[in-house]
Amino acid sequence: MNSGDILFDAAGGVGVITLNRPQALNALTLDMVRVLDRQLALWAEDHAIRLIVIRGAGGRAFCSGGDIRALYESGRSKTGTLTVDFYREEYRLNRRIKRYAKPYVALIDGVTMGGGVGVAIHGSHRVATERTLFAMPETGIGLFPDVGGSYFLPRCPGQLGAYLGLTGARLMAADCHYAGIATHTVPSARLDEFVAALRHPGLSTDAYEVIEEMLAEFGEDAGPPPLAEHRASIDRCFGLPTVEAIEAALKADGSARAMATLGAMAEKSPLCQKVTLEEIARGAELGFEECMVMEYRLVQRAMAAHDFYEGVRAAVIDKDRAPRWQPATLAEVSRAAVEAWFAPLGAGDLVFE
């Protein structure tokens, strides 16, 4: 089932997936999602495969997200069904990974954002390296943290989830551990050796024991997390119930970091910031599948709205970094407008087969 953009290798009881679009930072296409989902289904039933490893090719990225240029072009042209099919099938893949019965080890070496997070964070083991760069930057392109963001962000310690979702802050290995994103750290230069060791025929037949044994051998301390120093301020500001209140708290804080955070938020879509805070609040009370159904409703509203296309235009197409959001300010975003994004889609709602 190999294709040029995604490769599979099974040996020694280990199924290895390689996302193979290094020129696009291994961004996911619909075909990649489909092929990956089918292969995981096959390996789930294959008793010769004890565990799964997923990694990215090229040395720069694990996976930078979904192919937003293709989604932009399809949505703008209003031809085809990519904006429906991609998200439906991606979210079903995320659910398969979340419920996978075998160990699933994601080597998050390099850039790991958006859709890349979705094929990593729901697995049993998330291995960071000194090159890990994690973010959920969706509000900067007129979206919201999806691929299960409404489930895992509110379950980060304190208010780190709201902070990550609203600011798109970038984390390295130590902060990924601190936020619960990563479970272990292995040096990038030793990843090939680590994968080879997992395939050693003399190891235990218990796949989880094998992984823990190898992580104990190859793992290292990620070091002190920079976020810890600012945790009290993050919890105080981002625990407030509205984006306006969060911004006011940051202004009152007055520190250089608070002002930088405020500046980062000012660049994001006002509507999508409010949608993001609401999805995180709701997601804290929902199960995983319920979160994915909610996110699918949200993403279909985003695909029909203005800000996604404007955000991608500014960031990817024209690269002028000057999006013209509609509405342009938080004050113009009504509660009713936010609530409308969460309404059921009727027959169009996401269902799991």
PEKA-V915807 format. One record per residue. N is the residue number from 0. RES is the residue in one letter. PSI is psi in degrees with one decimal (NA if undefined). Layout:
BEGIN
N,RES,PSI  N,RES,PSI
END
This chain:
BEGIN
0,M,12.0  1,N,144.4  2,S,172.7  3,G,-30.6  4,D,-11.1  5,I,131.8  6,L,147.7  7,F,141.3  8,D,125.4  9,A,120.9  10,A,146.3  11,G,27.1  12,G,4.4  13,V,125.8  14,G,118.9  15,V,126.8  16,I,130.1  17,T,116.2  18,L,121.7  19,N,52.5  20,R,61.0  21,P,-30.1  22,Q,-20.7  23,A,25.6  24,L,35.3  25,N,30.5  26,A,143.5  27,L,132.5  28,T,168.0  29,L,-41.0  30,D,-39.7  31,M,-42.8  32,V,-45.6  33,R,-45.9  34,V,-41.6  35,L,-43.6  36,D,-43.6  37,R,-41.5  38,Q,-40.1  39,L,-38.6  40,A,-41.7  41,L,-45.8  42,W,-27.3  43,A,-31.0  44,E,-2.4  45,D,110.2  46,H,-14.6  47,A,-17.5  48,I,116.6  49,R,-29.6  50,L,162.9  51,I,140.0  52,V,133.9  53,I,135.9  54,R,171.5  55,G,150.7  56,A,157.5  57,G,-16.1  58,G,-6.6  59,R,-30.0  60,A,145.6  61,F,-62.0  62,C,124.3  63,S,-5.7  64,G,-160.9  65,G,165.2  66,D,83.8  67,I,-25.0  68,R,-43.6  69,A,-40.1  70,L,-41.1  71,Y,-49.4  72,E,-40.2  73,S,-44.6  74,G,-39.8  75,R,-36.6  76,S,-17.5  77,K,33.2  78,T,146.3  79,G,-176.2  80,T,23.8  81,L,-41.1  82,T,-18.6  83,V,-51.6  84,D,-43.1  85,F,-51.2  86,Y,-38.1  87,R,-46.4  88,E,-33.5  89,E,-44.2  90,Y,-33.2  91,R,-37.9  92,L,-44.9  93,N,-40.2  94,R,-38.9  95,R,-43.8  96,I,-43.2  97,K,-37.4  98,R,11.1  99,Y,136.6  100,A,-8.5  101,K,156.5  102,P,139.2  103,Y,111.6  104,V,113.8  105,A,124.2  106,L,91.7  107,I,69.2  108,D,110.1  109,G,-158.2  110,V,127.4  111,T,102.6  112,M,158.2  113,G,-122.0  114,G,-25.4  115,G,-35.0  116,V,-38.2  117,G,-28.7  118,V,10.4  119,A,-53.7  120,I,-21.8  121,H,-3.6  122,G,170.6  123,S,-31.0  124,H,128.5  125,R,108.6  126,V,112.8  127,A,165.4  128,T,178.1  129,E,-9.7  130,R,0.4  131,T,134.0  132,L,101.2  133,F,140.6  134,A,155.7  135,M,85.4  136,P,19.8  137,E,-33.3  138,T,-17.2  139,G,-9.5  140,I,26.5  141,G,29.9  142,L,-158.5  143,F,160.8  144,P,112.4  145,D,-144.5  146,V,37.2  147,G,7.1  148,G,-33.3  149,S,-16.2  150,Y,-50.2  151,F,-28.8  152,L,-45.9  153,P,-9.2  154,R,3.8  155,C,158.0  156,P,139.2  157,G,-130.2  158,Q,22.7  159,L,-33.4  160,G,-46.5  161,A,-39.1  162,Y,-48.0  163,L,-40.8  164,G,-37.5  165,L,-27.6  166,T,-22.1  167,G,23.5  168,A,142.9  169,R,131.4  170,L,143.3  171,M,-172.8  172,A,-48.9  173,A,-42.9  174,D,-30.7  175,C,-39.7  176,H,-46.2  177,Y,-36.5  178,A,-3.7  179,G,10.7  180,I,-47.9  181,A,149.7  182,T,-24.8  183,H,168.1  184,T,133.3  185,V,138.7  186,P,139.6  187,S,-40.9  188,A,-13.7  189,R,6.4  190,L,-42.2  191,D,-42.6  192,E,-39.6  193,F,-46.8  194,V,-42.2  195,A,-38.7  196,A,-34.3  197,L,-23.0  198,R,4.7  199,H,125.5  200,P,-18.7  201,G,3.0  202,L,169.9  203,S,151.9  204,T,-11.0  205,D,110.8  206,A,-36.6  207,Y,-37.5  208,E,-40.2  209,V,-49.2  210,I,-45.8  211,E,-37.9  212,E,-44.9  213,M,-36.5  214,L,-32.7  215,A,-33.5  216,E,-42.6  217,F,-18.0  218,G,159.3  219,E,164.0  220,D,131.0  221,A,-11.7  222,G,179.5  223,P,137.4  224,P,122.9  225,P,-31.8  226,L,-28.8  227,A,-35.6  228,E,-27.1  229,H,9.4  230,R,-42.4  231,A,-44.1  232,S,-41.4  233,I,-46.6  234,D,-39.6  235,R,-43.4  236,C,-44.0  237,F,1.2  238,G,2.8  239,L,157.0  240,P,-11.7  241,T,157.3  242,V,-37.4  243,E,-41.2  244,A,-37.3  245,I,-45.7  246,E,-40.7  247,A,-39.7  248,A,-38.7  249,L,-40.8  250,K,-41.7  251,A,-33.3  252,D,-49.8  253,G,-5.4  254,S,163.0  255,A,-39.6  256,R,-42.0  257,A,-40.5  258,M,-37.5  259,A,-38.9  260,T,-42.5  261,L,-40.3  262,G,-39.6  263,A,-41.0  264,M,-32.8  265,A,-19.7  266,E,-12.1  267,K,164.2  268,S,121.3  269,P,-44.1  270,L,-45.7  271,C,-26.5  272,Q,-42.6  273,K,-38.8  274,V,-41.2  275,T,-47.0  276,L,-37.7  277,E,-41.5  278,E,-35.3  279,I,-41.1  280,A,-44.4  281,R,-40.4  282,G,-26.3  283,A,-22.9  284,E,2.8  285,L,155.6  286,G,171.7  287,F,-50.5  288,E,-38.3  289,E,-38.0  290,C,-41.3  291,M,-37.0  292,V,-43.3  293,M,-45.6  294,E,-35.4  295,Y,-37.5  296,R,-44.8  297,L,-43.3  298,V,-31.0  299,Q,-33.7  300,R,-39.9  301,A,-39.0  302,M,-21.2  303,A,-1.2  304,A,-176.6  305,H,-41.8  306,D,-32.6  307,F,-48.5  308,Y,-36.2  309,E,-39.9  310,G,-43.1  311,V,-38.9  312,R,-49.1  313,A,-33.7  314,A,-32.8  315,V,-40.4  316,I,-66.7  317,D,-24.9  318,K,35.2  319,D,-8.3  320,R,31.7  321,A,66.7  322,P,144.0  323,R,92.1  324,W,150.6  325,Q,114.1  326,P,159.1  327,A,-18.8  328,T,158.4  329,L,-38.2  330,A,-27.7  331,E,-7.8  332,V,108.5  333,S,158.8  334,R,-37.7  335,A,-37.1  336,A,-39.1  337,V,-48.3  338,E,-35.4  339,A,-30.1  340,W,-24.4  341,F,-2.7  342,A,146.0  343,P,154.3  344,L,6.0  345,G,-128.3  346,A,-15.8  347,G,-0.8  348,D,153.2  349,L,132.1  350,V,151.4  351,F,129.1  352,E,NA
END
